[in-house]
Amino acid sequence: MRFRKYLVRSWLSWSLVFTGIAYATWQNMGAFDWTLFGFIYTLGALFVMNPLKRRHLHFTFHEMFVFMTFFLYGLVPALVMGQLLLLTFQARSFTKKVGRRRFLHFYPLNTLIEAMILLVPGLVYLRLGGEIGASVHLLEQGVALLAFFATLYLVLGFSFVLSRFLIGERIPLPIMWRLLRFDWLVVSLELLFTMVAIEAYQLFGYVGLMGTFFVLSLLKMSLSKATETEETQTKIDQIERLKEQLYRVDSEPLLIEKFWNGIREIVEVERGWIQVNREGVRTFYDMTGRVDHGIPDAYTLERHRDASEPYFLYDSLHEWHPELLAHQSELHHSALGIQPVYSPTNAVSFMVSTTANGAYEEALAVELHRLLKTLSWSLERIDERDRLQHESLTDPLTGLPNQRALRRWTKERMNDVASYPLSVFLIDLDHFKSVNDTYGHAFGDEVLIEAGALFTRLVRGGDLVTRYGGEEFVFVFPRMNEMSALLTAEKIRQALKAHPFGTEGVRLQVTASIGIETIHEFDELDTVLRNADRAMYVGAKFNGRDRVAHYRDTSTERIQ
């Protein structure tokens, strides 16, 4: 196991803390006021069930209830309170697999940090003569309380170092500094409300505690809205704009490129992929937009797909699914994966990751899931457009390009000087009307289909074979001179004549007359076809059929 050393360190630390707290609790059972202790725990449990999140860190505000217990009853009850509230917080996501993995790796660390946050400042406070008890007034504690504050801030800073040692957590320094400042703000508010709550309890009893709890709840709500920062909203707006851009793209490669360009501007990403699954035919795209080979992570996501979780967030490498973790070639802590999003014609899934911890937010995950739906719909629209375009450019009987495709394709080649010399063949199957009259049109159609397939096999990859109409076919050969054209046409004529058409019951020999025109500079396609047609009729048909003729040998000047 890759993180065995971290697990051993974490759980060894936990066992020491747990043993110490359990022993101290047993020795100080009399210090507990169980009624008040239970009431404070209930209020704290309500807070930890709805934490405030910054990156991968959760701010529960439960330390106020721990501090309150400390100043009222001492270290041991406060340590127990902290551990109970921590366990309550960790257990809230225990029903999910990622929650259980998070518990396995993070609970020991959180246990140690929880104990340190109270134990070290608490001992300093008591050492400097700070008072505790039901009648304590914190504002009167002076230097002891200030030392408690200062030590607490130092321990919070040390907790980031401890997290790297115990679980290998990696947080960029600028981000760590922002998180630490926010942590200090939260703890300062908790200490302030601890003082208010103790005074309120001394004056109004449980009602005073309830009032303080209510005010802190309102403050937490306002902070929660504040942490939904303008930056997050800006990213959501960027996603909305990216959706609009994706709707307008009519090319799949350009669509994927625009998607990745947008994602890079919205979230931290060092590695990522998209999978498009069209009825079992999978296409993978990496972050450059290139088509990639099969990506194991995509298959893992599909095997372990949970319909109730359309996306998943990993804040630390320890939370990753074991199979995903096994595929990692480098240590990426944060990951965001979108489970396959389905449309009638495709299923699209997506995953990004980066080395930093806590790089992805829940709010952005929701929006990116919607963005992937937009990508899926855009792909469906492009596929439908391509299908219609293909049908408009394809002969429905033979599957070859039709006249419209011939004109479009040839126009592009004629505008490219690298295509010259360019040769065009017009091929007409000899006596084909008699084939239809003798064997029927269904048999004739089969001959056309088989001839089209044969012709396609006989040409180069950069050449074009089209069905021009009826029993006529047009071939276009870029970079082919007169001599090569004659040799190629003769090869095609002989292959057609030697090919057995029909079934075992009916065998038929088919021949063709072939006319050729070769041009060395731009000319109108209609002119080229007219010349090839003249060569085919004058040079081949009129001379007995089943032969090849070039227009240069059948032009008016030559005939005269």
Steps between C-alpha positions, in 0.01 A plus 500: 500500500643834386406688819578237759754720676247784530234266635740357758603847617143627514343211685794469738452867589128442538550204733721708728251788508202270549670309780596820678151652474331176605722471807454864597123469456487198728699684764283814483146371463392718790590818313218449250163672528332254265185706445687811387759288320227328299330831421825656374574187295154516338553861395849419369374196306254722315788721393731223375229347283512802270863614475634799314754390236805673358681284242527158672481632859176500699434768759236371741513770775482219752809630684277757669325216683835338584638829637182556698531156656866568584440834671201362693629154598866451403720319253371143521128572436603737218722236340213252512264760352742571216542134415125431508425792270784398270368145480152637427639710217699212348205261524271728297649375171576145614225352280700583184808309388704816465383602847629175646836543324513856628429375854775238477766754407383827655329407826828423684651830385191696599500326839855612566439856377180521704685397814791739432272798433366470852773329697798726421321838538307360799814398684657840429185671631497296820875539547462879496231486766192511283179408684234248401161426650131585476559854632804587284511840323740473206550874459660498845762239405732749329841356412385137529224556243733685263751216528216256422427701184862519387575133564183399320606692188842332504343155534272570202805587290680189619200286401581552130851369556360206693259414219789476254693269735209271590311473168730659240264790435620753243362855503671780304643761736284795381187292540616371840548857617147596391356196677697573816377858512143382458560238773621774734189706421270209578680414827494866607125508449465173691696641798296820492175307503638271772538802727150624408348154548654454847375841611157427352486163676594656834223760460224307322591130527410274208301779333817706482683214331217461250510871419875494441461189286237677289718809444801286410283305256407823321866603487598162362234532230631841399858368492383205292356737243816709513715196426296448185739760372488721198770275359267199517216698344736623230592141420134404482442789260795376293338157483176655376686688228685181405165322461387766253826465306469120482149529355637695204783261405438269201819292507581231757878569517432873537232428760742294712774762461266780611380287795854445629599863447202605709568242773860624540370850570245379756676239717849382589584209272824317424358182355162421349304300247161482331336178383227498235324164478280456195319168537817324614737687268721702735701810414741645758636855494786626712548864606655595167192381314689209346332164473654277765509124547273328748524661844466255793347767726199530269426129521539513879245781525251302294549181702443680829240746377250607764182651357447696821837675462527666157844633590765448765757722667828388649677754717795276583667200343391288795136535395550358150340174399772229521472416129536865399793531736671200341494674159682809624846557357551812713347614827195715436303580815191678370271344242161579352324232302167519321324167462376420146237750387258334259319630194308289245814448290800532733635485853765753605720476810777725622774523761759759601761493775782709644777464758357752748254399770141622495511659154135438408179629656157342527333800333732473199453123482125552462552754222761287324256208504251723319776613265570138409132460413539794264807335349303177454211683330743690276665174395157352427414803287832479313449126442152565363628778274783277379252220435275725294799644317631151433164395360488809278845416362459122470334284241242297694543186288876453481609709798743686274519881486242650266514786249474765771798348683689476169460871433589606854804273529633570151463877540730486805758295308489722193571803716814329633797526264650191664220290348625543141518319272148378578327221312126430484352168384142456379411130511185359342405134547441346157154371398367556852142550380497144375616384845196665659267371228632143522562451873285771657575830665577339839779300337619812320513688829716226650738530205529877555566453873764235437664704224517804730669295772748360246585846366563631853751223563689578180580868565739684732397641837503858371290430190124530459249249360143624446181373347414757236161363408347179366785270404758779478784556748744791523852463643722796595877445530712793628870497401451254210633575148377361167721192494418398856132565432497264203678226698262541798191498279617183326555336836147594608351375170673162528409457869134572422494257209664226709266546796213246522169677560181334621430188704590138448187456291561805285851604400554807292801671344486878505714727287537878487596779265731753660562858391783708646583869515819636660550868583813684610336819619161616619202429278125479557385158621216494247753550221721222632204262532383589149843417362517171692150418375608568139804277548282225641249507212725585206809313609346200682132443423525572128804274474332190640469569874707336778790732442678814629532833316659833587351829386833614352468215251137572412492881485362682195848587381608135499180384325547756224 
